[in-house]
């Protein structure tokens, strides 16, 4: 099922979980349209989803945070991704996103054994929290400066 021009529902169900209900599907559609599509337009590289929706059981099994936004609802959703040309170092993408006006809730640059991955979430209540650390919560995340969204007057 096509969520937006460049993203399908199946890309967010790689962990073997099926998104429960249309409300969660709509939340991922919003995440795609408001966050992933603008990133893809700014960086014309293949964007690979490494993790999307997770059931509570899958999240526990892989060591995800207990309150992970990957356990999506109608109020929030998260995904992890990398861009083909930046697989090893995603810092430029992370910096562009955190300094943009994109309405992300949480943005995490995770450094792993095989390269970097970006975790990004959308929520009805936006915090614009940016963090950096090791994958799988192997080290504490460090806060990174985020430019606030300036409302037009």
C-alpha positions in Angstrom: 0.0 0.0 0.0 1.4 3.4 -1.0 1.6 5.9 1.9 3.1 8.7 0.0 4.8 9.1 -3.4 8.1 7.4 -2.3 7.1 5.2 0.7 5.0 2.1 1.1 3.4 0.6 4.2 5.5 -2.6 3.7 8.7 -0.6 4.3 7.6 0.1 7.9 6.6 -3.5 8.6 10.1 -5.1 8.1 10.1 -6.4 11.7 7.4 -8.8 10.8 4.7 -6.8 12.5 1.5 -5.7 10.8 0.3 -2.2 11.7 -2.9 -2.5 13.7 -5.7 -0.4 12.3 -6.1 2.5 10.0 -5.3 5.0 12.7 -1.6 3.8 12.9 -1.4 3.7 9.1 -2.5 7.3 9.0 0.1 8.2 11.5 2.8 6.7 9.3 1.4 8.5 6.3 1.8 11.8 8.3 5.3 10.8 9.3 6.2 10.2 5.6 4.5 13.3 4.2 5.8 15.8 6.9 9.3 14.3 7.5 10.6 11.7 5.1 9.4 13.2 1.9 11.1 16.5 2.6 14.3 14.7 3.6 14.2 12.7 0.4 13.7 15.9 -1.7 16.6 17.6 0.0 19.0 14.7 -0.4 18.2 12.8 -3.6 19.6 9.5 -2.5 17.8 6.2 -1.9 16.3 6.3 1.6 16.2 2.9 3.4 13.9 2.2 6.3 15.7 -0.1 8.7 12.9 -0.2 11.4 9.4 1.1 11.4 6.4 -0.2 13.3 7.1 -2.6 16.1 4.7 -4.6 18.3 5.3 -4.5 22.0 6.7 -8.0 21.9 9.2 -7.3 19.0 10.3 -4.1 20.8 11.0 -6.0 24.0 12.9 -8.8 22.1 15.2 -6.4 20.3 15.9 -4.3 23.4 14.0 -1.2 22.3 13.1 1.5 24.9 10.0 0.5 26.8 8.1 3.7 25.7 9.5 3.5 22.1 7.5 5.5 19.5 8.1 2.6 17.2 5.1 1.1 19.0 3.0 3.5 17.0 -0.5 4.8 17.9 -2.7 7.4 16.4 -0.6 10.0 18.3 2.9 9.0 17.4 5.1 6.9 15.1 8.9 6.4 14.6 11.2 5.0 12.0 15.0 4.5 11.6 16.6 5.1 8.2 19.8 5.8 6.4 20.6 7.4 3.0 22.6 5.3 0.5 25.3 7.9 -0.1 25.7 8.7 3.6 25.5 5.2 5.1 28.8 5.5 7.0 28.4 9.1 8.2 24.9 10.5 8.6 26.0 13.6 10.5 25.3 16.0 7.6 21.7 14.7 7.3 21.2 14.8 11.1 22.4 18.4 11.2 20.2 19.5 8.3 17.1 18.0 9.9 17.7 19.4 13.4 18.3 22.9 12.0 15.3 22.7 9.7 11.7 23.6 10.5 10.6 20.0 10.0 8.0 19.1 12.7 9.9 16.1 14.2 9.2 15.0 17.8 12.5 13.2 18.4 15.6 12.9 16.2 18.5 10.6 17.2 21.7 10.1 15.3 22.8 6.5 16.3 26.3 5.4 15.6 26.7 1.6 15.0 29.2 -1.0 14.0 28.2 -0.7 10.3 27.5 3.0 10.1 25.0 5.6 11.2 21.2 5.4 11.4 18.8 8.2 12.1 15.8 7.7 14.3 13.0 10.2 13.6 9.5 10.4 15.1 6.4 12.4 14.5 3.9 13.1 17.3 0.8 15.2 17.8 2.8 17.1 20.5 6.1 18.1 19.0 9.1 18.3 21.4 11.9 18.8 18.7 14.3 16.8 20.8 17.7 16.0 19.1 20.0 13.4 20.6 23.1 11.5 19.6 24.6 8.2 20.8 25.3 4.5 20.1 22.7 2.1 18.5 20.6 -0.2 20.7 21.0 2.1 23.7 24.6 1.0 24.2 25.6 4.4 25.6 23.6 7.3 27.0 22.3 9.7 24.4 23.7 13.3 24.4 21.4 16.2 23.7 22.2 18.3 20.6 21.1 21.9 20.0 17.9 22.3 17.9 16.8 25.4 16.2 13.3 26.3 17.3 10.5 26.6 14.8 9.8 30.3 14.3 6.1 30.9 13.6 5.5 33.4 10.7 3.6 36.5 11.8 
